[in-house]
Amino acid sequence: MALSEVLWQSHQDLAIATLNHPFVQGIGDGSLDQAKFAYYVGQDAFF
């Protein structure tokens, strides 16, 4: 089994929690507040 498969299986709970997080869901369905997204993009650019 490839390392990537082992890691995905070992940490599937974290992957699912991340995909189900309201911020990620809001980006996906377009409901995320624009100010929150702008802050996120600003922080991403800063770091």
N, C-alpha and C positions, 0 to 999 in steps of 0.2 A: 504494500500500500504506500502511495506517495506521501511525503511529509505534509503536503497541503491538505490531503484528505484526513490524515490523522489529526491535524490541528483543527480543521473544521468540525470533525466529530467530537473532539475533546472539549471544544468551546462553543458548541452549537447553542447552548443556552444564552451566551453573551451575544451571539450573532442575531438570534431571534429577538432578544430584548432591544438591541440597537435598531433593528428594522422596525420594531413596533413603537419606538420612542415617538412622542408627539411631535417633536421638532422634525424628525425625519419624515414622519407621515405628512406633516404640513407642507414640507417641500414637495413631496410626491403628489399630493392632491391639490396643491395651490392655495391651501387655506392658511399657510403661515403668515403671520403679520409681517408686513413689509419692513417695519422698523427692526424687528428681530432678525430678519434675514440680512438687512444692511449691516447690523452690528456684527453678525457672524462673519460676513464677508470682510469687514474691516479688521476684525481680529485675525482672520486667516491671513490676510495680506501683511499684517504687522508681524506675525510670527513666521 
